Amino acid sequence: MLDQLRNGDVVTVTKYDRLARSMKDLLEIVETIRARGADFRSLAEDIDTTTPAGRLVFHVFASIAQFERERISERTREGLASARKRGRIGGRPPALSPAQKDEVRRMRDDEHRAVPEIARLFKVSERTVRRA
């Protein structure tokens, strides 16, 4: 889209925080838009950078959005740390239980079964078998 901009175009988005993930990126994109002779407009926030007041409001809203994203990230990190302290581990449950891993090793070492065959028996990927 940025490559196609012409003088007088107006880039319109529904919400400005969907255009970029950080204030720095958003400001750079809008600066690129302005450098190509175009303007930026956000429908949800009613921001129009064709006016000085609109540019001011844009920068204020962009700062607030960046702050909100950082707070969400901070709360997420705090929540994960708190869960770890309580002994909770995030992520997907293991594909194989410790007993199944022992059986996979036994089948591979003692019975000399092939990895693809073991993977089919346990209904897991070959990579899971190799990691076990």
A tleap script that builds the chain and sets N, CA, C and O, in Angstrom:
source leaprc.protein.ff14SB
mol = sequence {
  NMET LEU ASP GLN LEU ARG ASN GLY ASP VAL
  VAL THR VAL THR LYS TYR ASP ARG LEU ALA
  ARG SER MET LYS ASP LEU LEU GLU ILE VAL
  GLU THR ILE ARG ALA ARG GLY ALA ASP PHE
  ARG SER LEU ALA GLU ASP ILE ASP THR THR
  THR PRO ALA GLY ARG LEU VAL PHE HIE VAL
  PHE ALA SER ILE ALA GLN PHE GLU ARG GLU
  ARG ILE SER GLU ARG THR ARG GLU GLY LEU
  ALA SER ALA ARG LYS ARG GLY ARG ILE GLY
  GLY ARG PRO PRO ALA LEU SER PRO ALA GLN
  LYS ASP GLU VAL ARG ARG MET ARG ASP ASP
  GLU HIE ARG ALA VAL PRO GLU ILE ALA ARG
  LEU PHE LYS VAL SER GLU ARG THR VAL ARG
  ARG CALA
}
set mol.1.N position { 0.827 -1.177 0.000 }
set mol.1.CA position { 0.000 0.000 0.000 }
set mol.1.C position { 0.876 1.246 0.000 }
set mol.1.O position { 0.621 2.190 -0.748 }
set mol.2.N position { 1.917 1.248 0.848 }
set mol.2.CA position { 2.776 2.424 0.933 }
set mol.2.C position { 3.443 2.726 -0.406 }
set mol.2.O position { 3.649 3.890 -0.748 }
set mol.3.N position { 3.779 1.684 -1.162 }
set mol.3.CA position { 4.415 1.889 -2.472 }
set mol.3.C position { 3.454 2.496 -3.488 }
set mol.3.O position { 3.892 3.114 -4.458 }
set mol.4.N position { 2.160 2.328 -3.279 }
set mol.4.CA position { 1.160 2.794 -4.234 }
set mol.4.C position { 0.641 4.206 -3.936 }
set mol.4.O position { -0.121 4.764 -4.725 }
set mol.5.N position { 1.049 4.779 -2.810 }
set mol.5.CA position { 0.522 6.094 -2.411 }
set mol.5.C position { 0.900 7.183 -3.398 }
set mol.5.O position { 2.002 7.213 -3.945 }
set mol.6.N position { -0.072 8.087 -3.605 }
set mol.6.CA position { 0.163 9.252 -4.459 }
set mol.6.C position { -0.195 10.506 -3.680 }
set mol.6.O position { -0.906 10.450 -2.676 }
set mol.7.N position { 0.291 11.601 -4.141 }
set mol.7.CA position { 0.009 12.895 -3.524 }
set mol.7.C position { -1.506 13.108 -3.439 }
set mol.7.O position { -2.216 12.985 -4.437 }
set mol.8.N position { -1.987 13.426 -2.242 }
set mol.8.CA position { -3.405 13.686 -2.047 }
set mol.8.C position { -4.211 12.485 -1.557 }
set mol.8.O position { -5.369 12.644 -1.171 }
set mol.9.N position { -3.629 11.295 -1.563 }
set mol.9.CA position { -4.329 10.110 -1.045 }
set mol.9.C position { -4.527 10.239 0.461 }
set mol.9.O position { -3.785 10.946 1.143 }
set mol.10.N position { -5.532 9.548 0.960 }
set mol.10.CA position { -5.759 9.477 2.404 }
set mol.10.C position { -5.863 8.000 2.776 }
set mol.10.O position { -6.775 7.303 2.331 }
set mol.11.N position { -4.928 7.533 3.592 }
set mol.11.CA position { -4.959 6.156 4.073 }
set mol.11.C position { -5.951 6.117 5.225 }
set mol.11.O position { -5.789 6.826 6.219 }
set mol.12.N position { -6.973 5.290 5.087 }
set mol.12.CA position { -8.018 5.211 6.101 }
set mol.12.C position { -8.033 3.813 6.705 }
set mol.12.O position { -8.071 2.811 5.992 }
set mol.13.N position { -8.002 3.766 8.044 }
set mol.13.CA position { -8.063 2.495 8.763 }
set mol.13.C position { -9.228 2.554 9.741 }
set mol.13.O position { -9.677 3.634 10.124 }
set mol.14.N position { -9.719 1.369 10.146 }
set mol.14.CA position { -10.818 1.342 11.122 }
set mol.14.C position { -10.323 1.739 12.503 }
set mol.14.O position { -10.982 2.505 13.205 }
set mol.15.N position { -9.145 1.214 12.901 }
set mol.15.CA position { -8.525 1.580 14.182 }
set mol.15.C position { -7.032 1.705 13.939 }
set mol.15.O position { -6.436 0.854 13.279 }
set mol.16.N position { -6.430 2.748 14.462 }
set mol.16.CA position { -5.015 2.973 14.179 }
set mol.16.C position { -4.105 1.929 14.816 }
set mol.16.O position { -3.015 1.682 14.300 }
set mol.17.N position { -4.517 1.306 15.924 }
set mol.17.CA position { -3.639 0.319 16.554 }
set mol.17.C position { -3.580 -0.986 15.758 }
set mol.17.O position { -2.810 -1.881 16.106 }
set mol.18.N position { -4.377 -1.104 14.702 }
set mol.18.CA position { -4.311 -2.260 13.824 }
set mol.18.C position { -3.274 -2.064 12.720 }
set mol.18.O position { -2.897 -3.013 12.033 }
set mol.19.N position { -2.822 -0.833 12.561 }
set mol.19.CA position { -1.841 -0.529 11.521 }
set mol.19.C position { -0.434 -0.907 11.973 }
set mol.19.O position { 0.397 -1.289 11.150 }
set mol.20.N position { -0.159 -0.803 13.275 }
set mol.20.CA position { 1.180 -1.086 13.799 }
set mol.20.C position { 1.082 -1.558 15.236 }
set mol.20.O position { 0.096 -1.292 15.924 }
set mol.21.N position { 2.124 -2.271 15.689 }
set mol.21.CA position { 2.130 -2.838 17.042 }
set mol.21.C position { 2.799 -1.936 18.068 }
set mol.21.O position { 2.624 -2.136 19.270 }
set mol.22.N position { 3.550 -0.962 17.620 }
set mol.22.CA position { 4.198 -0.065 18.576 }
set mol.22.C position { 4.019 1.365 18.114 }
set mol.22.O position { 3.790 1.631 16.934 }
set mol.23.N position { 4.126 2.275 19.058 }
set mol.23.CA position { 3.981 3.687 18.721 }
set mol.23.C position { 5.072 4.100 17.733 }
set mol.23.O position { 4.822 4.862 16.800 }
set mol.24.N position { 6.282 3.587 17.951 }
set mol.24.CA position { 7.392 3.920 17.061 }
set mol.24.C position { 7.049 3.521 15.631 }
set mol.24.O position { 7.215 4.318 14.709 }
set mol.25.N position { 6.565 2.280 15.439 }
set mol.25.CA position { 6.197 1.817 14.097 }
set mol.25.C position { 5.054 2.637 13.513 }
set mol.25.O position { 5.078 3.003 12.339 }
set mol.26.N position { 4.059 2.919 14.337 }
set mol.26.CA position { 2.911 3.691 13.875 }
set mol.26.C position { 3.345 5.077 13.411 }
set mol.26.O position { 2.930 5.545 12.350 }
set mol.27.N position { 4.179 5.725 14.212 }
set mol.27.CA position { 4.649 7.062 13.850 }
set mol.27.C position { 5.481 7.021 12.570 }
set mol.27.O position { 5.378 7.913 11.727 }
set mol.28.N position { 6.310 5.978 12.426 }
set mol.28.CA position { 7.119 5.846 11.212 }
set mol.28.C position { 6.242 5.626 9.981 }
set mol.28.O position { 6.494 6.200 8.921 }
set mol.29.N position { 5.222 4.799 10.124 }
set mol.29.CA position { 4.320 4.537 8.990 }
set mol.29.C position { 3.579 5.811 8.598 }
set mol.29.O position { 3.481 6.146 7.418 }
set mol.30.N position { 3.060 6.512 9.595 }
set mol.30.CA position { 2.332 7.750 9.292 }
set mol.30.C position { 3.282 8.785 8.699 }
set mol.30.O position { 2.891 9.542 7.811 }
set mol.31.N position { 4.527 8.829 9.177 }
set mol.31.CA position { 5.508 9.754 8.605 }
set mol.31.C position { 5.798 9.400 7.153 }
set mol.31.O position { 5.950 10.288 6.314 }
set mol.32.N position { 5.877 8.099 6.850 }
set mol.32.CA position { 6.077 7.651 5.470 }
set mol.32.C position { 4.890 8.067 4.603 }
set mol.32.O position { 5.060 8.531 3.475 }
set mol.33.N position { 3.694 7.895 5.147 }
set mol.33.CA position { 2.480 8.303 4.430 }
set mol.33.C position { 2.535 9.801 4.123 }
set mol.33.O position { 2.270 10.229 3.000 }
set mol.34.N position { 2.884 10.588 5.145 }
set mol.34.CA position { 2.941 12.052 4.976 }
set mol.34.C position { 4.049 12.455 3.994 }
set mol.34.O position { 3.872 13.382 3.204 }
set mol.35.N position { 5.202 11.748 4.047 }
set mol.35.CA position { 6.318 12.067 3.150 }
set mol.35.C position { 5.954 11.830 1.691 }
set mol.35.O position { 6.528 12.448 0.795 }
set mol.36.N position { 5.011 10.945 1.456 }
set mol.36.CA position { 4.585 10.661 0.080 }
set mol.36.C position { 3.440 11.558 -0.360 }
set mol.36.O position { 2.842 11.349 -1.416 }
set mol.37.N position { 3.138 12.565 0.466 }
set mol.37.CA position { 2.105 13.519 0.096 }
set mol.37.C position { 0.697 13.076 0.433 }
set mol.37.O position { -0.271 13.689 -0.017 }
set mol.38.N position { 0.571 12.029 1.211 }
set mol.38.CA position { -0.747 11.517 1.590 }
set mol.38.C position { -1.013 11.820 3.056 }
set mol.38.O position { -0.133 12.291 3.777 }
set mol.39.N position { -2.220 11.548 3.481 }
set mol.39.CA position { -2.602 11.753 4.873 }
set mol.39.C position { -3.148 10.460 5.443 }
set mol.39.O position { -3.350 9.481 4.725 }
set mol.40.N position { -3.382 10.474 6.738 }
set mol.40.CA position { -3.830 9.294 7.477 }
set mol.40.C position { -5.116 9.626 8.207 }
set mol.40.O position { -5.278 10.722 8.743 }
set mol.41.N position { -6.036 8.656 8.221 }
set mol.41.CA position { -7.299 8.845 8.923 }
set mol.41.C position { -7.698 7.546 9.595 }
set mol.41.O position { -7.627 6.473 8.997 }
set mol.42.N position { -8.124 7.657 10.862 }
set mol.42.CA position { -8.617 6.505 11.612 }
set mol.42.C position { -10.077 6.748 11.938 }
set mol.42.O position { -10.426 7.759 12.548 }
set mol.43.N position { -10.928 5.819 11.530 }
set mol.43.CA position { -12.366 6.002 11.709 }
set mol.43.C position { -12.798 5.885 13.171 }
set mol.43.O position { -13.586 6.702 13.648 }
set mol.44.N position { -12.293 4.883 13.884 }
set mol.44.CA position { -12.731 4.647 15.269 }
set mol.44.C position { -12.356 5.802 16.183 }
set mol.44.O position { -13.145 6.207 17.037 }
set mol.45.N position { -11.156 6.330 16.003 }
set mol.45.CA position { -10.696 7.409 16.878 }
set mol.45.C position { -10.983 8.791 16.305 }
set mol.45.O position { -10.677 9.803 16.936 }
set mol.46.N position { -11.566 8.835 15.121 }
set mol.46.CA position { -11.879 10.094 14.450 }
set mol.46.C position { -10.653 10.996 14.381 }
set mol.46.O position { -10.699 12.169 14.752 }
set mol.47.N position { -9.559 10.420 13.896 }
set mol.47.CA position { -8.308 11.162 13.752 }
set mol.47.C position { -8.072 11.419 12.276 }
set mol.47.O position { -8.218 10.524 11.443 }
set mol.48.N position { -7.713 12.627 11.971 }
set mol.48.CA position { -7.456 13.025 10.594 }
set mol.48.C position { -6.186 13.870 10.591 }
set mol.48.O position { -6.196 14.997 11.087 }
set mol.49.N position { -5.101 13.347 10.045 }
set mol.49.CA position { -3.818 14.056 10.100 }
set mol.49.C position { -3.673 15.136 9.036 }
set mol.49.O position { -2.578 15.650 8.810 }
set mol.50.N position { -4.774 15.478 8.389 }
set mol.50.CA position { -4.684 16.567 7.419 }
set mol.50.C position { -4.666 17.925 8.111 }
set mol.50.O position { -4.400 18.946 7.477 }
set mol.51.N position { -4.952 17.936 9.423 }
set mol.51.CA position { -4.952 19.204 10.183 }
set mol.51.C position { -3.933 19.124 11.321 }
set mol.51.O position { -3.625 18.030 11.793 }
set mol.52.N position { -3.406 20.271 11.769 }
set mol.52.CA position { -2.479 20.258 12.900 }
set mol.52.C position { -3.126 19.673 14.168 }
set mol.52.O position { -2.476 18.924 14.898 }
set mol.53.N position { -4.377 20.004 14.430 }
set mol.53.CA position { -5.061 19.465 15.608 }
set mol.53.C position { -5.208 17.952 15.497 }
set mol.53.O position { -5.060 17.242 16.492 }
set mol.54.N position { -5.495 17.458 14.312 }
set mol.54.CA position { -5.621 16.022 14.093 }
set mol.54.C position { -4.307 15.305 14.323 }
set mol.54.O position { -4.285 14.203 14.871 }
set mol.55.N position { -3.199 15.930 13.901 }
set mol.55.CA position { -1.882 15.339 14.139 }
set mol.55.C position { -1.572 15.283 15.624 }
set mol.55.O position { -1.003 14.302 16.103 }
set mol.56.N position { -1.944 16.331 16.362 }
set mol.56.CA position { -1.720 16.339 17.811 }
set mol.56.C position { -2.518 15.225 18.478 }
set mol.56.O position { -1.979 14.475 19.292 }
set mol.57.N position { -3.791 15.114 18.138 }
set mol.57.CA position { -4.647 14.075 18.721 }
set mol.57.C position { -4.098 12.695 18.369 }
set mol.57.O position { -4.099 11.790 19.203 }
set mol.58.N position { -3.631 12.538 17.136 }
set mol.58.CA position { -3.051 11.263 16.717 }
set mol.58.C position { -1.885 10.870 17.622 }
set mol.58.O position { -1.818 9.731 18.084 }
set mol.59.N position { -0.974 11.795 17.875 }
set mol.59.CA position { 0.193 11.495 18.704 }
set mol.59.C position { -0.214 11.175 20.143 }
set mol.59.O position { 0.379 10.297 20.768 }
set mol.60.N position { -1.207 11.868 20.668 }
set mol.60.CA position { -1.674 11.589 22.031 }
set mol.60.C position { -2.287 10.192 22.087 }
set mol.60.O position { -1.951 9.410 22.975 }
set mol.61.N position { -3.178 9.868 21.154 }
set mol.61.CA position { -3.810 8.549 21.145 }
set mol.61.C position { -2.794 7.432 20.914 }
set mol.61.O position { -2.895 6.365 21.519 }
set mol.62.N position { -1.833 7.672 20.053 }
set mol.62.CA position { -0.801 6.663 19.795 }
set mol.62.C position { -0.008 6.386 21.067 }
set mol.62.O position { 0.330 5.236 21.348 }
set mol.63.N position { 0.287 7.423 21.831 }
set mol.63.CA position { 1.011 7.248 23.096 }
set mol.63.C position { 0.188 6.439 24.088 }
set mol.63.O position { 0.725 5.569 24.773 }
set mol.64.N position { -1.094 6.715 24.171 }
set mol.64.CA position { -1.976 5.987 25.087 }
set mol.64.C position { -2.068 4.516 24.674 }
set mol.64.O position { -2.024 3.632 25.529 }
set mol.65.N position { -2.193 4.253 23.398 }
set mol.65.CA position { -2.273 2.870 22.914 }
set mol.65.C position { -0.992 2.107 23.237 }
set mol.65.O position { -1.043 0.949 23.650 }
set mol.66.N position { 0.150 2.755 23.049 }
set mol.66.CA position { 1.429 2.123 23.376 }
set mol.66.C position { 1.489 1.804 24.870 }
set mol.66.O position { 1.932 0.724 25.262 }
set mol.67.N position { 1.047 2.737 25.691 }
set mol.67.CA position { 1.034 2.530 27.140 }
set mol.67.C position { 0.149 1.337 27.503 }
set mol.67.O position { 0.538 0.504 28.322 }
set mol.68.N position { -1.025 1.252 26.906 }
set mol.68.CA position { -1.935 0.135 27.186 }
set mol.68.C position { -1.319 -1.199 26.797 }
set mol.68.O position { -1.435 -2.167 27.549 }
set mol.69.N position { -0.661 -1.276 25.632 }
set mol.69.CA position { -0.019 -2.515 25.202 }
set mol.69.C position { 1.084 -2.925 26.178 }
set mol.69.O position { 1.229 -4.103 26.505 }
set mol.70.N position { 1.855 -1.947 26.637 }
set mol.70.CA position { 2.933 -2.247 27.580 }
set mol.70.C position { 2.382 -2.716 28.914 }
set mol.70.O position { 2.961 -3.609 29.532 }
set mol.71.N position { 1.288 -2.144 29.371 }
set mol.71.CA position { 0.675 -2.565 30.638 }
set mol.71.C position { 0.131 -3.990 30.522 }
set mol.71.O position { 0.283 -4.783 31.451 }
set mol.72.N position { -0.497 -4.322 29.402 }
set mol.72.CA position { -1.002 -5.676 29.185 }
set mol.72.C position { 0.156 -6.664 29.222 }
set mol.72.O position { 0.054 -7.719 29.849 }
set mol.73.N position { 1.246 -6.332 28.562 }
set mol.73.CA position { 2.420 -7.193 28.542 }
set mol.73.C position { 2.987 -7.355 29.949 }
set mol.73.O position { 3.357 -8.458 30.351 }
set mol.74.N position { 3.052 -6.274 30.682 }
set mol.74.CA position { 3.555 -6.308 32.061 }
set mol.74.C position { 2.681 -7.187 32.951 }
set mol.74.O position { 3.196 -7.993 33.726 }
set mol.75.N position { 1.367 -7.034 32.843 }
set mol.75.CA position { 0.455 -7.848 33.651 }
set mol.75.C position { 0.554 -9.326 33.279 }
set mol.75.O position { 0.453 -10.195 34.146 }
set mol.76.N position { 0.749 -9.609 32.001 }
set mol.76.CA position { 0.896 -10.991 31.559 }
set mol.76.C position { 2.150 -11.605 32.166 }
set mol.76.O position { 2.110 -12.722 32.682 }
set mol.77.N position { 3.270 -10.872 32.107 }
set mol.77.CA position { 4.513 -11.381 32.702 }
set mol.77.C position { 4.348 -11.605 34.207 }
set mol.77.O position { 4.808 -12.616 34.737 }
set mol.78.N position { 3.695 -10.669 34.894 }
set mol.78.CA position { 3.467 -10.812 36.332 }
set mol.78.C position { 2.596 -12.029 36.632 }
set mol.78.O position { 2.870 -12.768 37.577 }
set mol.79.N position { 1.559 -12.240 35.841 }
set mol.79.CA position { 0.678 -13.378 36.032 }
set mol.79.C position { 1.401 -14.696 35.825 }
set mol.79.O position { 1.194 -15.642 36.586 }
set mol.80.N position { 2.251 -14.772 34.799 }
set mol.80.CA position { 3.015 -15.991 34.541 }
set mol.80.C position { 4.009 -16.258 35.664 }
set mol.80.O position { 4.188 -17.403 36.078 }
set mol.81.N position { 4.656 -15.207 36.157 }
set mol.81.CA position { 5.603 -15.371 37.265 }
set mol.81.C position { 4.882 -15.859 38.512 }
set mol.81.O position { 5.382 -16.734 39.219 }
set mol.82.N position { 3.714 -15.300 38.781 }
set mol.82.CA position { 2.928 -15.718 39.937 }
set mol.82.C position { 2.507 -17.181 39.811 }
set mol.82.O position { 2.561 -17.932 40.785 }
set mol.83.N position { 2.093 -17.579 38.627 }
set mol.83.CA position { 1.693 -18.968 38.401 }
set mol.83.C position { 2.880 -19.909 38.595 }
set mol.83.O position { 2.729 -20.985 39.175 }
set mol.84.N position { 4.070 -19.508 38.111 }
set mol.84.CA position { 5.263 -20.346 38.291 }
set mol.84.C position { 5.588 -20.517 39.772 }
set mol.84.O position { 5.980 -21.601 40.202 }
set mol.85.N position { 5.426 -19.440 40.557 }
set mol.85.CA position { 5.679 -19.530 42.004 }
set mol.85.C position { 4.734 -20.518 42.674 }
set mol.85.O position { 5.098 -21.155 43.662 }
set mol.86.N position { 3.518 -20.649 42.138 }
set mol.86.CA position { 2.541 -21.583 42.692 }
set mol.86.C position { 2.722 -22.986 42.119 }
set mol.86.O position { 1.951 -23.893 42.431 }
set mol.87.N position { 3.752 -23.163 41.274 }
set mol.87.CA position { 4.038 -24.483 40.731 }
set mol.87.C position { 3.318 -24.810 39.444 }
set mol.87.O position { 3.378 -25.946 38.973 }
set mol.88.N position { 2.648 -23.851 38.874 }
set mol.88.CA position { 1.927 -24.101 37.619 }
set mol.88.C position { 2.861 -23.860 36.448 }
set mol.88.O position { 3.656 -22.921 36.440 }
set mol.89.N position { 2.745 -24.723 35.471 }
set mol.89.CA position { 3.568 -24.609 34.272 }
set mol.89.C position { 2.636 -24.381 33.093 }
set mol.89.O position { 1.658 -25.108 32.914 }
set mol.90.N position { 2.937 -23.383 32.304 }
set mol.90.CA position { 2.102 -23.083 31.142 }
set mol.90.C position { 2.467 -23.956 29.958 }
set mol.90.O position { 3.396 -24.761 30.019 }
set mol.91.N position { 1.737 -23.787 28.905 }
set mol.91.CA position { 2.028 -24.513 27.672 }
set mol.91.C position { 1.172 -25.752 27.505 }
set mol.91.O position { 0.335 -26.083 28.345 }
set mol.92.N position { 1.405 -26.407 26.422 }
set mol.92.CA position { 0.659 -27.602 26.044 }
set mol.92.C position { 1.093 -28.786 26.914 }
set mol.92.O position { 2.272 -28.913 27.243 }
set mol.93.N position { 0.154 -29.644 27.283 }
set mol.93.CA position { 0.538 -30.843 28.043 }
set mol.93.C position { 1.456 -31.724 27.204 }
set mol.93.O position { 1.353 -31.724 25.978 }
set mol.94.N position { 2.358 -32.477 27.848 }
set mol.94.CA position { 3.267 -33.340 27.094 }
set mol.94.C position { 2.491 -34.400 26.303 }
set mol.94.O position { 1.463 -34.905 26.755 }
set mol.95.N position { 3.007 -34.724 25.117 }
set mol.95.CA position { 2.356 -35.726 24.268 }
set mol.95.C position { 2.485 -37.123 24.866 }
set mol.95.O position { 1.619 -37.976 24.673 }
set mol.96.N position { 3.573 -37.344 25.593 }
set mol.96.CA position { 3.816 -38.650 26.199 }
set mol.96.C position { 4.018 -38.487 27.701 }
set mol.96.O position { 4.695 -37.561 28.148 }
set mol.97.N position { 3.432 -39.386 28.469 }
set mol.97.CA position { 3.641 -39.394 29.917 }
set mol.97.C position { 5.039 -39.945 30.208 }
set mol.97.O position { 5.656 -40.535 29.321 }
set mol.98.N position { 5.550 -39.768 31.424 }
set mol.98.CA position { 6.854 -40.346 31.755 }
set mol.98.C position { 6.893 -41.864 31.522 }
set mol.98.O position { 7.902 -42.391 31.054 }
set mol.99.N position { 5.807 -42.559 31.845 }
set mol.99.CA position { 5.763 -44.016 31.625 }
set mol.99.C position { 5.813 -44.337 30.137 }
set mol.99.O position { 6.478 -45.289 29.728 }
set mol.100.N position { 5.111 -43.546 29.326 }
set mol.100.CA position { 5.132 -43.780 27.875 }
set mol.100.C position { 6.526 -43.511 27.314 }
set mol.100.O position { 6.984 -44.223 26.420 }
set mol.101.N position { 7.197 -42.489 27.834 }
set mol.101.CA position { 8.562 -42.204 27.378 }
set mol.101.C position { 9.488 -43.380 27.691 }
set mol.101.O position { 10.327 -43.764 26.875 }
set mol.102.N position { 9.321 -43.937 28.877 }
set mol.102.CA position { 10.128 -45.112 29.232 }
set mol.102.C position { 9.858 -46.263 28.266 }
set mol.102.O position { 10.780 -46.959 27.840 }
set mol.103.N position { 8.592 -46.451 27.929 }
set mol.103.CA position { 8.219 -47.528 27.002 }
set mol.103.C position { 8.785 -47.260 25.607 }
set mol.103.O position { 9.245 -48.187 24.940 }
set mol.104.N position { 8.756 -46.018 25.167 }
set mol.104.CA position { 9.330 -45.651 23.861 }
set mol.104.C position { 10.817 -45.998 23.853 }
set mol.104.O position { 11.314 -46.587 22.893 }
set mol.105.N position { 11.523 -45.637 24.915 }
set mol.105.CA position { 12.953 -45.930 24.999 }
set mol.105.C position { 13.205 -47.446 24.994 }
set mol.105.O position { 14.113 -47.935 24.322 }
set mol.106.N position { 12.390 -48.169 25.749 }
set mol.106.CA position { 12.534 -49.618 25.806 }
set mol.106.C position { 12.323 -50.246 24.423 }
set mol.106.O position { 13.090 -51.111 24.001 }
set mol.107.N position { 11.275 -49.799 23.726 }
set mol.107.CA position { 10.977 -50.346 22.394 }
set mol.107.C position { 12.115 -50.046 21.424 }
set mol.107.O position { 12.468 -50.888 20.599 }
set mol.108.N position { 12.677 -48.875 21.520 }
set mol.108.CA position { 13.755 -48.475 20.621 }
set mol.108.C position { 15.049 -49.232 20.953 }
set mol.108.O position { 15.701 -49.784 20.067 }
set mol.109.N position { 15.409 -49.246 22.249 }
set mol.109.CA position { 16.692 -49.842 22.637 }
set mol.109.C position { 16.666 -51.364 22.693 }
set mol.109.O position { 17.572 -52.023 22.183 }
set mol.110.N position { 15.629 -51.921 23.311 }
set mol.110.CA position { 15.583 -53.374 23.520 }
set mol.110.C position { 14.998 -54.126 22.330 }
set mol.110.O position { 15.507 -55.178 21.943 }
set mol.111.N position { 13.927 -53.585 21.752 }
set mol.111.CA position { 13.257 -54.286 20.647 }
set mol.111.C position { 13.749 -53.819 19.283 }
set mol.111.O position { 13.393 -54.406 18.261 }
set mol.112.N position { 14.562 -52.771 19.260 }
set mol.112.CA position { 15.128 -52.213 18.019 }
set mol.112.C position { 14.047 -51.850 17.004 }
set mol.112.O position { 14.209 -52.055 15.801 }
set mol.113.N position { 12.946 -51.311 17.510 }
set mol.113.CA position { 11.867 -50.884 16.603 }
set mol.113.C position { 12.235 -49.541 15.973 }
set mol.113.O position { 12.967 -48.739 16.553 }
set mol.114.N position { 11.718 -49.327 14.795 }
set mol.114.CA position { 11.997 -48.087 14.061 }
set mol.114.C position { 11.180 -46.929 14.641 }
set mol.114.O position { 10.079 -47.121 15.156 }
set mol.115.N position { 11.735 -45.754 14.544 }
set mol.115.CA position { 11.070 -44.558 15.060 }
set mol.115.C position { 9.692 -44.358 14.429 }
set mol.115.O position { 8.741 -44.076 15.159 }
set mol.116.N position { 9.538 -44.491 13.101 }
set mol.116.CA position { 8.204 -44.311 12.513 }
set mol.116.C position { 7.167 -45.299 13.071 }
set mol.116.O position { 6.006 -44.945 13.273 }
set mol.117.N position { 7.601 -46.528 13.314 }
set mol.117.CA position { 6.687 -47.538 13.853 }
set mol.117.C position { 6.252 -47.157 15.275 }
set mol.117.O position { 5.071 -47.253 15.609 }
set mol.118.N position { 7.191 -46.732 16.097 }
set mol.118.CA position { 6.862 -46.331 17.473 }
set mol.118.C position { 5.935 -45.119 17.454 }
set mol.118.O position { 4.984 -45.043 18.232 }
set mol.119.N position { 6.215 -44.184 16.570 }
set mol.119.CA position { 5.376 -42.979 16.468 }
set mol.119.C position { 3.943 -43.356 16.115 }
set mol.119.O position { 3.000 -42.798 16.675 }
set mol.120.N position { 3.772 -44.303 15.188 }
set mol.120.CA position { 2.427 -44.749 14.810 }
set mol.120.C position { 1.721 -45.419 15.985 }
set mol.120.O position { 0.537 -45.178 16.219 }
set mol.121.N position { 2.438 -46.253 16.716 }
set mol.121.CA position { 1.845 -46.953 17.857 }
set mol.121.C position { 1.347 -45.992 18.939 }
set mol.121.O position { 0.292 -46.210 19.535 }
set mol.122.N position { 2.115 -44.931 19.186 }
set mol.122.CA position { 1.751 -43.972 20.232 }
set mol.122.C position { 0.941 -42.789 19.697 }
set mol.122.O position { 0.498 -41.923 20.451 }
set mol.123.N position { 0.759 -42.781 18.365 }
set mol.123.CA position { 0.002 -41.704 17.705 }
set mol.123.C position { 0.598 -40.330 18.015 }
set mol.123.O position { -0.098 -39.387 18.390 }
set mol.124.N position { 1.922 -40.265 17.840 }
set mol.124.CA position { 2.647 -39.008 18.015 }
set mol.124.C position { 3.581 -38.846 16.828 }
set mol.124.O position { 3.721 -39.756 16.011 }
set mol.125.N position { 4.214 -37.693 16.737 }
set mol.125.CA position { 5.142 -37.466 15.637 }
set mol.125.C position { 6.464 -38.203 15.877 }
set mol.125.O position { 6.789 -38.585 17.001 }
set mol.126.N position { 7.202 -38.387 14.807 }
set mol.126.CA position { 8.517 -39.025 14.927 }
set mol.126.C position { 9.452 -38.162 15.773 }
set mol.126.O position { 10.293 -38.675 16.511 }
set mol.127.N position { 9.292 -36.875 15.656 }
set mol.127.CA position { 10.118 -35.956 16.442 }
set mol.127.C position { 9.873 -36.147 17.944 }
set mol.127.O position { 10.811 -36.106 18.740 }
set mol.128.N position { 8.616 -36.353 18.323 }
set mol.128.CA position { 8.295 -36.600 19.724 }
set mol.128.C position { 8.983 -37.863 20.220 }
set mol.128.O position { 9.487 -37.905 21.342 }
set mol.129.N position { 9.002 -38.901 19.372 }
set mol.129.CA position { 9.674 -40.148 19.721 }
set mol.129.C position { 11.164 -39.908 19.881 }
set mol.129.O position { 11.770 -40.385 20.841 }
set mol.130.N position { 11.757 -39.179 18.956 }
set mol.130.CA position { 13.197 -38.913 19.029 }
set mol.130.C position { 13.552 -38.118 20.295 }
set mol.130.O position { 14.573 -38.383 20.931 }
set mol.131.N position { 12.721 -37.163 20.648 }
set mol.131.CA position { 12.992 -36.378 21.869 }
set mol.131.C position { 12.896 -37.236 23.114 }
set mol.131.O position { 13.625 -37.009 24.080 }
set mol.132.N position { 12.019 -38.208 23.107 }
set mol.132.CA position { 11.856 -39.084 24.270 }
set mol.132.C position { 13.093 -39.935 24.458 }
set mol.132.O position { 13.152 -40.741 25.386 }
savepdb mol mol.pdb
quit
